[in-house]
């Protein structure tokens, strides 16, 4: 959106604190780091609090989580710990694999932190159930 379409201002609002996870595919393959933050910075009322080790992998990595579940769980647990340290209300990323991995850890530990795709925040769609929430 930022580089190809020149979009730098979003007409969304959300009174909340978020923390943003840089997925390996976005960060290392697509070179996307500052663009989501630039867009999120234009959302009225939104406060972005960066987590420690925000660029460290969450452990999902395509088939990595299936091949090495114990390592993946440890990595996702570390990522969830770092995100919760920020006291943010919402964990945000642009990669569904990462979001599902992080949401699974947070849900199992009973965390109140929501997990949402960056597109949900930019579209102002936060009334729907967050990732990992909904019908049991």
N, CA, C and O atoms as CSV, one atom per row, in Angstrom:
chain,resi,resn,atom,element,x,y,z
A,1,UNK,N,N,0.814,-1.192,0.000
A,1,UNK,CA,C,0.000,0.000,0.000
A,1,UNK,C,C,0.861,1.259,0.000
A,1,UNK,O,O,0.598,2.196,-0.755
A,2,UNK,N,N,1.874,1.280,0.835
A,2,UNK,CA,C,2.704,2.475,0.961
A,2,UNK,C,C,3.547,2.682,-0.290
A,2,UNK,O,O,3.535,3.765,-0.875
A,3,UNK,N,N,4.277,1.650,-0.702
A,3,UNK,CA,C,5.212,1.804,-1.809
A,3,UNK,C,C,4.547,1.765,-3.179
A,3,UNK,O,O,4.914,2.547,-4.056
A,4,UNK,N,N,3.594,0.888,-3.384
A,4,UNK,CA,C,2.992,0.722,-4.704
A,4,UNK,C,C,1.844,1.685,-4.975
A,4,UNK,O,O,1.685,2.159,-6.100
A,5,UNK,N,N,1.051,1.977,-3.962
A,5,UNK,CA,C,-0.136,2.822,-4.153
A,5,UNK,C,C,0.011,4.219,-3.556
A,5,UNK,O,O,-0.825,5.090,-3.793
A,6,UNK,N,N,1.066,4.429,-2.787
A,6,UNK,CA,C,1.280,5.734,-2.180
A,6,UNK,C,C,0.355,6.050,-1.022
A,6,UNK,O,O,0.216,7.212,-0.640
A,7,UNK,N,N,-0.280,5.034,-0.457
A,7,UNK,CA,C,-1.188,5.242,0.677
A,7,UNK,C,C,-0.353,5.458,1.937
A,7,UNK,O,O,0.485,4.626,2.283
A,8,UNK,N,N,-0.584,6.558,2.606
A,8,UNK,CA,C,0.126,6.835,3.857
A,8,UNK,C,C,-0.807,7.287,4.970
A,8,UNK,O,O,-0.374,7.483,6.105
A,9,UNK,N,N,-2.079,7.451,4.652
A,9,UNK,CA,C,-3.046,7.919,5.642
A,9,UNK,C,C,-4.258,6.997,5.631
A,9,UNK,O,O,-4.825,6.716,4.575
A,10,UNK,N,N,-4.642,6.538,6.790
A,10,UNK,CA,C,-5.761,5.609,6.937
A,10,UNK,C,C,-6.870,6.297,7.728
A,10,UNK,O,O,-6.611,6.929,8.752
A,11,UNK,N,N,-8.092,6.172,7.253
A,11,UNK,CA,C,-9.243,6.808,7.915
A,11,UNK,C,C,-9.887,5.855,8.911
A,11,UNK,O,O,-11.097,5.631,8.880
A,12,UNK,N,N,-9.068,5.298,9.790
A,12,UNK,CA,C,-9.580,4.388,10.817
A,12,UNK,C,C,-9.221,4.965,12.178
A,12,UNK,O,O,-8.309,5.783,12.302
A,13,UNK,N,N,-9.943,4.532,13.183
A,13,UNK,CA,C,-9.661,4.952,14.542
A,13,UNK,C,C,-9.805,3.783,15.495
A,13,UNK,O,O,-10.692,2.946,15.331
A,14,UNK,N,N,-8.936,3.723,16.489
A,14,UNK,CA,C,-8.997,2.659,17.481
A,14,UNK,C,C,-8.254,3.132,18.724
A,14,UNK,O,O,-7.041,3.340,18.683
A,15,UNK,N,N,-8.972,3.300,19.823
A,15,UNK,CA,C,-8.334,3.678,21.078
A,15,UNK,C,C,-7.797,2.423,21.741
A,15,UNK,O,O,-8.487,1.776,22.528
A,16,UNK,N,N,-6.556,2.088,21.414
A,16,UNK,CA,C,-5.967,0.862,21.915
A,16,UNK,C,C,-4.449,0.933,21.787
A,16,UNK,O,O,-3.905,1.732,21.024
A,17,UNK,N,N,-3.790,0.083,22.548
A,17,UNK,CA,C,-2.346,-0.078,22.432
A,17,UNK,C,C,-2.084,-1.411,21.759
A,17,UNK,O,O,-2.640,-2.437,22.151
A,18,UNK,N,N,-1.229,-1.389,20.740
A,18,UNK,CA,C,-0.894,-2.614,20.024
A,18,UNK,C,C,0.609,-2.844,20.065
A,18,UNK,O,O,1.387,-1.933,20.351
A,19,UNK,N,N,0.999,-4.069,19.775
A,19,UNK,CA,C,2.392,-4.401,19.519
A,19,UNK,C,C,2.416,-5.154,18.200
A,19,UNK,O,O,1.529,-5.961,17.924
A,20,UNK,N,N,3.431,-4.892,17.385
A,20,UNK,CA,C,3.482,-5.437,16.027
A,20,UNK,C,C,4.611,-6.452,15.898
A,20,UNK,O,O,5.750,-6.180,16.278
A,21,UNK,N,N,4.281,-7.631,15.355
A,21,UNK,CA,C,5.266,-8.684,15.102
A,21,UNK,C,C,5.681,-8.654,13.641
A,21,UNK,O,O,4.834,-8.704,12.749
A,22,UNK,N,N,6.985,-8.574,13.394
A,22,UNK,CA,C,7.520,-8.659,12.036
A,22,UNK,C,C,7.685,-10.127,11.667
A,22,UNK,O,O,8.526,-10.821,12.239
A,23,UNK,N,N,6.890,-10.603,10.716
A,23,UNK,CA,C,7.018,-11.999,10.296
A,23,UNK,C,C,8.282,-12.170,9.465
A,23,UNK,O,O,8.763,-11.223,8.843
A,24,UNK,N,N,8.812,-13.385,9.461
A,24,UNK,CA,C,10.013,-13.670,8.674
A,24,UNK,C,C,9.779,-13.401,7.194
A,24,UNK,O,O,10.636,-12.825,6.525
A,25,UNK,N,N,8.625,-13.813,6.680
A,25,UNK,CA,C,8.364,-13.634,5.249
A,25,UNK,C,C,8.246,-12.160,4.883
A,25,UNK,O,O,8.770,-11.737,3.852
A,26,UNK,N,N,7.573,-11.381,5.702
A,26,UNK,CA,C,7.450,-9.944,5.417
A,26,UNK,C,C,8.797,-9.242,5.567
A,26,UNK,O,O,9.198,-8.457,4.708
A,27,UNK,N,N,9.480,-9.527,6.649
A,27,UNK,CA,C,10.718,-8.823,6.968
A,27,UNK,C,C,11.874,-9.241,6.065
A,27,UNK,O,O,12.553,-8.392,5.487
A,28,UNK,N,N,12.094,-10.535,5.944
A,28,UNK,CA,C,13.285,-11.017,5.254
A,28,UNK,C,C,13.085,-11.262,3.763
A,28,UNK,O,O,14.024,-11.105,2.983
A,29,UNK,N,N,11.890,-11.639,3.359
A,29,UNK,CA,C,11.645,-11.920,1.944
A,29,UNK,C,C,11.085,-10.714,1.202
A,29,UNK,O,O,11.519,-10.417,0.089
A,30,UNK,N,N,10.129,-10.017,1.803
A,30,UNK,CA,C,9.478,-8.894,1.121
A,30,UNK,C,C,10.094,-7.540,1.483
A,30,UNK,O,O,9.801,-6.534,0.838
A,31,UNK,N,N,10.942,-7.513,2.508
A,31,UNK,CA,C,11.555,-6.254,2.919
A,31,UNK,C,C,10.557,-5.267,3.507
A,31,UNK,O,O,10.723,-4.052,3.392
A,32,UNK,N,N,9.519,-5.805,4.139
A,32,UNK,CA,C,8.468,-4.970,4.718
A,32,UNK,C,C,8.698,-4.848,6.219
A,32,UNK,O,O,8.512,-5.810,6.965
A,33,UNK,N,N,9.103,-3.663,6.654
A,33,UNK,CA,C,9.309,-3.428,8.079
A,33,UNK,C,C,8.628,-2.137,8.526
A,33,UNK,O,O,7.798,-2.140,9.436
A,34,UNK,N,N,8.985,-1.051,7.882
A,34,UNK,CA,C,8.473,0.254,8.300
A,34,UNK,C,C,7.093,0.568,7.741
A,34,UNK,O,O,6.349,1.347,8.337
A,35,UNK,N,N,6.740,-0.027,6.604
A,35,UNK,CA,C,5.476,0.300,5.942
A,35,UNK,C,C,4.251,0.032,6.813
A,35,UNK,O,O,3.389,0.906,6.914
A,36,UNK,N,N,4.135,-1.146,7.451
A,36,UNK,CA,C,2.965,-1.368,8.319
A,36,UNK,C,C,2.918,-0.372,9.481
A,36,UNK,O,O,1.845,0.097,9.863
A,37,UNK,N,N,4.070,-0.059,10.029
A,37,UNK,CA,C,4.132,0.889,11.141
A,37,UNK,C,C,3.710,2.291,10.691
A,37,UNK,O,O,3.056,3.021,11.435
A,38,UNK,N,N,4.090,2.652,9.473
A,38,UNK,CA,C,3.691,3.955,8.939
A,38,UNK,C,C,2.170,4.035,8.822
A,38,UNK,O,O,1.564,5.037,9.201
A,39,UNK,N,N,1.560,2.977,8.295
A,39,UNK,CA,C,0.101,2.958,8.165
A,39,UNK,C,C,-0.576,2.918,9.531
A,39,UNK,O,O,-1.537,3.649,9.771
A,40,UNK,N,N,-0.082,2.074,10.417
A,40,UNK,CA,C,-0.663,1.982,11.758
A,40,UNK,C,C,-0.524,3.307,12.505
A,40,UNK,O,O,-1.388,3.660,13.307
A,41,UNK,N,N,0.546,4.031,12.248
A,41,UNK,CA,C,0.761,5.327,12.881
A,41,UNK,C,C,-0.268,6.372,12.492
A,41,UNK,O,O,-0.418,7.382,13.181
A,42,UNK,N,N,-0.984,6.141,11.388
A,42,UNK,CA,C,-2.003,7.103,10.961
A,42,UNK,C,C,-3.398,6.754,11.478
A,42,UNK,O,O,-4.355,7.475,11.196
A,43,UNK,N,N,-3.528,5.661,12.227
A,43,UNK,CA,C,-4.818,5.277,12.811
A,43,UNK,C,C,-5.045,6.111,14.070
A,43,UNK,O,O,-4.267,6.037,15.021
A,44,UNK,N,N,-6.111,6.902,14.069
A,44,UNK,CA,C,-6.424,7.774,15.208
A,44,UNK,C,C,-6.585,6.972,16.495
A,44,UNK,O,O,-7.293,5.964,16.523
A,45,UNK,N,N,-5.921,7.428,17.565
A,45,UNK,CA,C,-6.066,6.819,18.877
A,45,UNK,C,C,-5.193,5.610,19.121
A,45,UNK,O,O,-5.153,5.098,20.240
A,46,UNK,N,N,-4.490,5.139,18.102
A,46,UNK,CA,C,-3.692,3.917,18.225
A,46,UNK,C,C,-2.306,4.228,18.766
A,46,UNK,O,O,-1.649,5.167,18.316
A,47,UNK,N,N,-1.869,3.437,19.732
A,47,UNK,CA,C,-0.531,3.572,20.298
A,47,UNK,C,C,0.228,2.283,20.015
A,47,UNK,O,O,-0.196,1.208,20.438
A,48,UNK,N,N,1.338,2.381,19.307
A,48,UNK,CA,C,2.169,1.224,18.986
A,48,UNK,C,C,3.303,1.131,19.994
A,48,UNK,O,O,4.110,2.053,20.114
A,49,UNK,N,N,3.366,0.021,20.717
A,49,UNK,CA,C,4.428,-0.237,21.678
A,49,UNK,C,C,5.244,-1.413,21.161
A,49,UNK,O,O,4.733,-2.526,21.035
A,50,UNK,N,N,6.507,-1.165,20.864
A,50,UNK,CA,C,7.353,-2.211,20.291
A,50,UNK,C,C,7.793,-3.207,21.361
A,50,UNK,O,O,8.148,-2.832,22.478
A,51,UNK,N,N,7.760,-4.471,20.994
A,51,UNK,CA,C,8.198,-5.539,21.887
A,51,UNK,C,C,9.709,-5.736,21.772
A,51,UNK,O,O,10.317,-5.431,20.746
A,52,UNK,N,N,10.282,-6.243,22.825
A,52,UNK,CA,C,11.683,-6.661,22.775
A,52,UNK,C,C,11.813,-7.793,21.769
A,52,UNK,O,O,10.918,-8.632,21.668
A,53,UNK,N,N,12.890,-7.831,21.039
A,53,UNK,CA,C,13.150,-8.906,20.071
A,53,UNK,C,C,12.022,-9.044,19.056
A,53,UNK,O,O,11.663,-10.155,18.668
A,54,UNK,N,N,11.467,-7.922,18.630
A,54,UNK,CA,C,10.301,-7.943,17.744
A,54,UNK,C,C,10.573,-8.594,16.397
A,54,UNK,O,O,9.637,-9.052,15.743
A,55,UNK,N,N,11.833,-8.647,15.964
A,55,UNK,CA,C,12.163,-9.216,14.666
A,55,UNK,C,C,12.566,-10.690,14.750
A,55,UNK,O,O,12.973,-11.279,13.748
A,56,UNK,N,N,12.456,-11.285,15.932
A,56,UNK,CA,C,12.786,-12.700,16.114
A,56,UNK,C,C,11.600,-13.555,15.682
A,56,UNK,O,O,10.449,-13.208,15.947
A,57,UNK,N,N,11.881,-14.666,15.021
A,57,UNK,CA,C,10.859,-15.585,14.510
A,57,UNK,C,C,9.947,-16.089,15.631
A,57,UNK,O,O,10.385,-16.292,16.763
A,58,UNK,N,N,8.668,-16.285,15.290
A,58,UNK,CA,C,7.689,-16.802,16.255
A,58,UNK,C,C,7.655,-18.328,16.274
A,58,UNK,O,O,7.003,-18.920,17.134
A,59,UNK,N,N,8.355,-18.976,15.327
A,59,UNK,CA,C,8.409,-20.433,15.324
A,59,UNK,C,C,7.446,-21.119,14.392
A,59,UNK,O,O,7.418,-22.349,14.347
A,60,UNK,N,N,6.643,-20.365,13.636
A,60,UNK,CA,C,5.694,-21.016,12.726
A,60,UNK,C,C,6.410,-21.519,11.480
A,60,UNK,O,O,6.526,-22.729,11.286
A,61,UNK,N,N,6.881,-20.638,10.652
A,61,UNK,CA,C,7.740,-20.969,9.509
A,61,UNK,C,C,7.279,-22.065,8.578
A,61,UNK,O,O,8.035,-23.006,8.333
A,62,UNK,N,N,6.073,-21.988,8.048
A,62,UNK,CA,C,5.609,-22.998,7.086
A,62,UNK,C,C,5.473,-24.360,7.738
A,62,UNK,O,O,4.621,-24.551,8.605
A,63,UNK,N,N,6.310,-25.314,7.327
A,63,UNK,CA,C,6.237,-26.666,7.894
A,63,UNK,C,C,7.100,-26.823,9.142
A,63,UNK,O,O,7.085,-27.882,9.769
A,64,UNK,N,N,7.847,-25.792,9.511
A,64,UNK,CA,C,8.719,-25.866,10.685
A,64,UNK,C,C,7.940,-26.272,11.927
A,64,UNK,O,O,8.383,-27.127,12.694
A,65,UNK,N,N,6.775,-25.653,12.121
A,65,UNK,CA,C,5.963,-25.941,13.309
A,65,UNK,C,C,5.512,-27.396,13.349
A,65,UNK,O,O,5.394,-27.980,14.426
A,66,UNK,N,N,5.260,-27.984,12.182
A,66,UNK,CA,C,4.829,-29.385,12.122
A,66,UNK,C,C,6.007,-30.340,12.301
A,66,UNK,O,O,5.865,-31.386,12.933
A,67,UNK,N,N,7.154,-29.991,11.755
A,67,UNK,CA,C,8.333,-30.860,11.841
A,67,UNK,C,C,9.002,-30.806,13.207
A,67,UNK,O,O,9.535,-31.807,13.687
A,68,UNK,N,N,8.972,-29.635,13.828
A,68,UNK,CA,C,9.664,-29.427,15.103
A,68,UNK,C,C,8.724,-28.760,16.111
A,68,UNK,O,O,8.956,-27.617,16.506
A,69,UNK,N,N,7.672,-29.455,16.528
A,69,UNK,CA,C,6.656,-28.818,17.371
A,69,UNK,C,C,7.182,-28.300,18.714
A,69,UNK,O,O,6.736,-27.250,19.177
A,70,UNK,N,N,8.097,-28.997,19.334
A,70,UNK,CA,C,8.603,-28.554,20.638
A,70,UNK,C,C,9.398,-27.255,20.498
A,70,UNK,O,O,9.253,-26.339,21.308
A,71,UNK,N,N,10.234,-27.185,19.468
A,71,UNK,CA,C,11.014,-25.964,19.233
A,71,UNK,C,C,10.082,-24.820,18.859
A,71,UNK,O,O,10.232,-23.700,19.347
A,72,UNK,N,N,9.122,-25.108,17.993
A,72,UNK,CA,C,8.159,-24.096,17.562
A,72,UNK,C,C,7.375,-23.540,18.750
A,72,UNK,O,O,7.181,-22.329,18.859
A,73,UNK,N,N,6.931,-24.419,19.631
A,73,UNK,CA,C,6.176,-23.988,20.810
A,73,UNK,C,C,7.034,-23.112,21.717
A,73,UNK,O,O,6.555,-22.109,22.248
A,74,UNK,N,N,8.295,-23.487,21.896
A,74,UNK,CA,C,9.196,-22.682,22.728
A,74,UNK,C,C,9.405,-21.298,22.116
A,74,UNK,O,O,9.411,-20.294,22.827
A,75,UNK,N,N,9.575,-21.249,20.800
A,75,UNK,CA,C,9.768,-19.963,20.117
A,75,UNK,C,C,8.508,-19.104,20.206
A,75,UNK,O,O,8.591,-17.899,20.445
A,76,UNK,N,N,7.347,-19.718,20.015
A,76,UNK,CA,C,6.080,-18.978,20.090
A,76,UNK,C,C,5.822,-18.491,21.515
A,76,UNK,O,O,5.288,-17.400,21.714
A,77,UNK,N,N,6.197,-19.291,22.493
A,77,UNK,CA,C,6.049,-18.896,23.892
A,77,UNK,C,C,6.917,-17.681,24.196
A,77,UNK,O,O,6.465,-16.737,24.844
A,78,UNK,N,N,8.163,-17.705,23.729
A,78,UNK,CA,C,9.043,-16.547,23.910
A,78,UNK,C,C,8.455,-15.305,23.250
A,78,UNK,O,O,8.471,-14.219,23.828
A,79,UNK,N,N,7.933,-15.473,22.032
A,79,UNK,CA,C,7.342,-14.339,21.308
A,79,UNK,C,C,6.140,-13.793,22.074
A,79,UNK,O,O,6.011,-12.579,22.235
A,80,UNK,N,N,5.259,-14.675,22.548
A,80,UNK,CA,C,4.083,-14.247,23.315
A,80,UNK,C,C,4.506,-13.536,24.601
A,80,UNK,O,O,3.900,-12.537,24.988
A,81,UNK,N,N,5.542,-14.051,25.261
A,81,UNK,CA,C,6.060,-13.399,26.470
A,81,UNK,C,C,6.484,-11.966,26.177
A,81,UNK,O,O,6.126,-11.042,26.906
A,82,UNK,N,N,7.250,-11.791,25.105
A,82,UNK,CA,C,7.750,-10.454,24.738
A,82,UNK,C,C,6.594,-9.512,24.401
A,82,UNK,O,O,6.621,-8.333,24.754
A,83,UNK,N,N,5.582,-10.040,23.719
A,83,UNK,CA,C,4.440,-9.208,23.348
A,83,UNK,C,C,3.634,-8.813,24.582
A,83,UNK,O,O,3.179,-7.674,24.688
A,84,UNK,N,N,3.456,-9.745,25.512
A,84,UNK,CA,C,2.712,-9.434,26.734
A,84,UNK,C,C,3.467,-8.459,27.633
A,84,UNK,O,O,2.844,-7.690,28.365
A,85,UNK,N,N,4.802,-8.480,27.590
A,85,UNK,CA,C,5.601,-7.535,28.376
A,85,UNK,C,C,5.272,-6.084,28.035
A,85,UNK,O,O,5.469,-5.196,28.863
A,86,UNK,N,N,4.778,-5.839,26.835
A,86,UNK,CA,C,4.469,-4.470,26.402
A,86,UNK,C,C,3.195,-3.931,27.042
A,86,UNK,O,O,2.953,-2.725,27.013
A,87,UNK,N,N,2.382,-4.804,27.614
A,87,UNK,CA,C,1.055,-4.465,28.153
A,87,UNK,C,C,0.094,-3.980,27.072
A,87,UNK,O,O,-0.918,-3.349,27.377
A,88,UNK,N,N,0.407,-4.274,25.812
A,88,UNK,CA,C,-0.498,-3.922,24.714
A,88,UNK,C,C,-1.770,-4.751,24.824
A,88,UNK,O,O,-1.762,-5.853,25.372
A,89,UNK,N,N,-2.855,-4.210,24.299
A,89,UNK,CA,C,-4.125,-4.927,24.308
A,89,UNK,C,C,-4.263,-5.853,23.105
A,89,UNK,O,O,-4.998,-6.840,23.148
A,90,UNK,N,N,-3.541,-5.520,22.021
A,90,UNK,CA,C,-3.686,-6.276,20.780
A,90,UNK,C,C,-2.313,-6.592,20.195
A,90,UNK,O,O,-1.459,-5.713,20.086
A,91,UNK,N,N,-2.109,-7.853,19.821
A,91,UNK,CA,C,-0.931,-8.278,19.064
A,91,UNK,C,C,-1.310,-8.258,17.591
A,91,UNK,O,O,-2.339,-8.811,17.203
A,92,UNK,N,N,-0.483,-7.623,16.772
A,92,UNK,CA,C,-0.789,-7.437,15.353
A,92,UNK,C,C,0.374,-7.941,14.511
A,92,UNK,O,O,1.536,-7.796,14.891
A,93,UNK,N,N,0.053,-8.535,13.365
A,93,UNK,CA,C,1.057,-8.950,12.377
A,93,UNK,C,C,0.374,-9.020,11.020
A,93,UNK,O,O,-0.836,-8.821,10.910
A,94,UNK,N,N,1.162,-9.305,9.989
A,94,UNK,CA,C,0.626,-9.401,8.634
A,94,UNK,C,C,0.661,-10.825,8.101
A,94,UNK,O,O,0.333,-11.053,6.937
A,95,UNK,N,N,1.050,-11.783,8.925
A,95,UNK,CA,C,1.188,-13.171,8.490
A,95,UNK,C,C,0.255,-14.057,9.321
A,95,UNK,O,O,0.384,-14.131,10.543
A,96,UNK,N,N,-0.676,-14.722,8.653
A,96,UNK,CA,C,-1.658,-15.544,9.379
A,96,UNK,C,C,-1.026,-16.712,10.117
A,96,UNK,O,O,-1.503,-17.084,11.189
A,97,UNK,N,N,0.034,-17.301,9.575
A,97,UNK,CA,C,0.708,-18.388,10.282
A,97,UNK,C,C,1.238,-17.919,11.626
A,97,UNK,O,O,1.044,-18.577,12.648
A,98,UNK,N,N,1.908,-16.779,11.613
A,98,UNK,CA,C,2.425,-16.195,12.857
A,98,UNK,C,C,1.287,-15.894,13.824
A,98,UNK,O,O,1.362,-16.205,15.013
A,99,UNK,N,N,0.235,-15.284,13.294
A,99,UNK,CA,C,-0.892,-14.899,14.141
A,99,UNK,C,C,-1.554,-16.112,14.790
A,99,UNK,O,O,-1.901,-16.069,15.971
A,100,UNK,N,N,-1.730,-17.180,14.038
A,100,UNK,CA,C,-2.318,-18.402,14.601
A,100,UNK,C,C,-1.409,-19.006,15.664
A,100,UNK,O,O,-1.884,-19.466,16.702
A,101,UNK,N,N,-0.115,-19.005,15.410
A,101,UNK,CA,C,0.849,-19.558,16.354
A,101,UNK,C,C,0.840,-18.763,17.665
A,101,UNK,O,O,0.771,-19.343,18.749
A,102,UNK,N,N,0.908,-17.455,17.557
A,102,UNK,CA,C,0.909,-16.586,18.738
A,102,UNK,C,C,-0.436,-16.660,19.465
A,102,UNK,O,O,-0.476,-16.725,20.694
A,103,UNK,N,N,-1.526,-16.650,18.711
A,103,UNK,CA,C,-2.865,-16.728,19.321
A,103,UNK,C,C,-3.041,-18.022,20.099
A,103,UNK,O,O,-3.657,-18.027,21.165
A,104,UNK,N,N,-2.507,-19.117,19.578
A,104,UNK,CA,C,-2.616,-20.400,20.268
A,104,UNK,C,C,-1.967,-20.370,21.640
A,104,UNK,O,O,-2.537,-20.851,22.619
A,105,UNK,N,N,-0.773,-19.805,21.703
A,105,UNK,CA,C,-0.069,-19.695,22.990
A,105,UNK,C,C,-0.848,-18.795,23.947
A,105,UNK,O,O,-1.078,-19.156,25.101
A,106,UNK,N,N,-1.251,-17.623,23.461
A,106,UNK,CA,C,-1.969,-16.677,24.326
A,106,UNK,C,C,-3.280,-17.263,24.836
A,106,UNK,O,O,-3.627,-17.085,26.003
A,107,UNK,N,N,-4.001,-17.954,23.976
A,107,UNK,CA,C,-5.283,-18.551,24.377
A,107,UNK,C,C,-5.067,-19.637,25.434
A,107,UNK,O,O,-5.790,-19.688,26.429
A,108,UNK,N,N,-4.078,-20.501,25.220
A,108,UNK,CA,C,-3.823,-21.587,26.176
A,108,UNK,C,C,-3.421,-21.061,27.551
A,108,UNK,O,O,-3.692,-21.710,28.561
A,109,UNK,N,N,-2.790,-19.917,27.603
A,109,UNK,CA,C,-2.395,-19.376,28.906
A,109,UNK,C,C,-3.448,-18.452,29.504
A,109,UNK,O,O,-3.263,-17.921,30.599
A,110,UNK,N,N,-4.559,-18.257,28.781
A,110,UNK,CA,C,-5.651,-17.434,29.293
A,110,UNK,C,C,-5.415,-15.938,29.199
A,110,UNK,O,O,-6.009,-15.166,29.953
A,111,UNK,N,N,-4.563,-15.526,28.290
A,111,UNK,CA,C,-4.262,-14.105,28.124
A,111,UNK,C,C,-5.471,-13.339,27.598
A,111,UNK,O,O,-6.281,-13.875,26.841
A,112,UNK,N,N,-5.579,-12.093,28.004
A,112,UNK,CA,C,-6.643,-11.208,27.517
A,112,UNK,C,C,-6.221,-10.475,26.238
A,112,UNK,O,O,-7.041,-9.790,25.626
A,113,UNK,N,N,-4.961,-10.610,25.831
A,113,UNK,CA,C,-4.469,-9.931,24.633
A,113,UNK,C,C,-5.147,-10.495,23.390
A,113,UNK,O,O,-5.150,-11.706,23.166
A,114,UNK,N,N,-5.714,-9.611,22.594
A,114,UNK,CA,C,-6.306,-10.022,21.321
A,114,UNK,C,C,-5.205,-10.183,20.280
A,114,UNK,O,O,-4.123,-9.612,20.414
A,115,UNK,N,N,-5.490,-10.962,19.250
A,115,UNK,CA,C,-4.567,-11.150,18.131
A,115,UNK,C,C,-5.328,-10.809,16.859
A,115,UNK,O,O,-6.383,-11.381,16.586
A,116,UNK,N,N,-4.785,-9.867,16.075
A,116,UNK,CA,C,-5.472,-9.400,14.870
A,116,UNK,C,C,-4.494,-9.176,13.729
A,116,UNK,O,O,-3.326,-8.847,13.936
A,117,UNK,N,N,-5.007,-9.366,12.513
A,117,UNK,CA,C,-4.241,-9.080,11.302
A,117,UNK,C,C,-4.187,-7.567,11.116
A,117,UNK,O,O,-5.137,-6.860,11.453
A,118,UNK,N,N,-3.089,-7.079,10.586
A,118,UNK,CA,C,-2.927,-5.641,10.370
A,118,UNK,C,C,-4.053,-5.077,9.510
A,118,UNK,O,O,-4.457,-3.930,9.704
A,119,UNK,N,N,-4.567,-5.859,8.566
A,119,UNK,CA,C,-5.662,-5.387,7.709
A,119,UNK,C,C,-6.922,-5.098,8.520
A,119,UNK,O,O,-7.672,-4.180,8.188
A,120,UNK,N,N,-7.165,-5.875,9.586
A,120,UNK,CA,C,-8.329,-5.619,10.444
A,120,UNK,C,C,-8.217,-4.250,11.110
A,120,UNK,O,O,-9.195,-3.506,11.184
A,121,UNK,N,N,-7.033,-3.929,11.586
A,121,UNK,CA,C,-6.816,-2.645,12.255
A,121,UNK,C,C,-6.975,-1.503,11.258
A,121,UNK,O,O,-7.643,-0.511,11.546
A,122,UNK,N,N,-6.362,-1.645,10.088
A,122,UNK,CA,C,-6.404,-0.582,9.080
A,122,UNK,C,C,-7.808,-0.374,8.528
A,122,UNK,O,O,-8.163,0.735,8.127
A,123,UNK,N,N,-8.614,-1.444,8.505
A,123,UNK,CA,C,-9.993,-1.345,8.017
A,123,UNK,C,C,-10.966,-0.937,9.122
A,123,UNK,O,O,-12.146,-0.704,8.857
A,124,UNK,N,N,-10.478,-0.850,10.352
A,124,UNK,CA,C,-11.355,-0.507,11.473
A,124,UNK,C,C,-12.283,-1.642,11.860
A,124,UNK,O,O,-13.346,-1.407,12.433
A,125,UNK,N,N,-11.890,-2.872,11.553
A,125,UNK,CA,C,-12.717,-4.052,11.812
A,125,UNK,C,C,-12.248,-4.750,13.087
A,125,UNK,O,O,-11.565,-5.772,13.030
A,126,UNK,N,N,-12.618,-4.195,14.227
A,126,UNK,CA,C,-12.223,-4.804,15.497
A,126,UNK,C,C,-13.425,-5.226,16.336
A,126,UNK,O,O,-13.284,-5.557,17.513
A,127,UNK,N,N,-14.601,-5.212,15.727
A,127,UNK,CA,C,-15.801,-5.679,16.426
A,127,UNK,C,C,-16.022,-7.172,16.226
A,127,UNK,O,O,-16.787,-7.790,16.968
A,128,UNK,N,N,-15.368,-7.751,15.243
A,128,UNK,CA,C,-15.477,-9.187,14.988
A,128,UNK,C,C,-14.564,-9.934,15.955
A,128,UNK,O,O,-13.641,-9.338,16.511
A,129,UNK,N,N,-14.805,-11.231,16.166
A,129,UNK,CA,C,-13.920,-11.979,17.062
A,129,UNK,C,C,-12.470,-11.928,16.580
A,129,UNK,O,O,-12.200,-12.030,15.383
A,130,UNK,N,N,-11.553,-11.771,17.514
A,130,UNK,CA,C,-10.131,-11.779,17.192
A,130,UNK,C,C,-9.708,-13.201,16.830
A,130,UNK,O,O,-10.456,-14.152,17.052
A,131,UNK,N,N,-8.524,-13.337,16.281
A,131,UNK,CA,C,-7.990,-14.647,15.904
A,131,UNK,C,C,-7.872,-15.499,17.165
A,131,UNK,O,O,-7.307,-15.060,18.167
A,132,UNK,N,N,-8.403,-16.708,17.111
A,132,UNK,CA,C,-8.380,-17.606,18.258
A,132,UNK,C,C,-9.567,-17.449,19.187
A,132,UNK,O,O,-9.698,-18.199,20.154
A,133,UNK,N,N,-10.436,-16.484,18.909
A,133,UNK,CA,C,-11.634,-16.278,19.722
A,133,UNK,C,C,-12.852,-16.738,18.943
A,133,UNK,O,O,-12.752,-17.098,17.770
A,134,UNK,N,N,-13.979,-16.725,19.587
A,134,UNK,CA,C,-15.215,-17.109,18.914
A,134,UNK,C,C,-15.854,-18.291,19.593
A,134,UNK,O,O,-15.654,-18.528,20.784
A,135,UNK,N,N,-16.624,-19.029,18.826
A,135,UNK,CA,C,-17.343,-20.176,19.378
A,135,UNK,C,C,-16.377,-21.265,19.782
A,135,UNK,O,O,-15.423,-21.572,19.067
A,136,UNK,N,N,-16.635,-21.834,20.922
A,136,UNK,CA,C,-15.804,-22.933,21.434
A,136,UNK,C,C,-16.298,-24.244,20.911
A,136,UNK,O,O,-15.730,-25.289,21.228
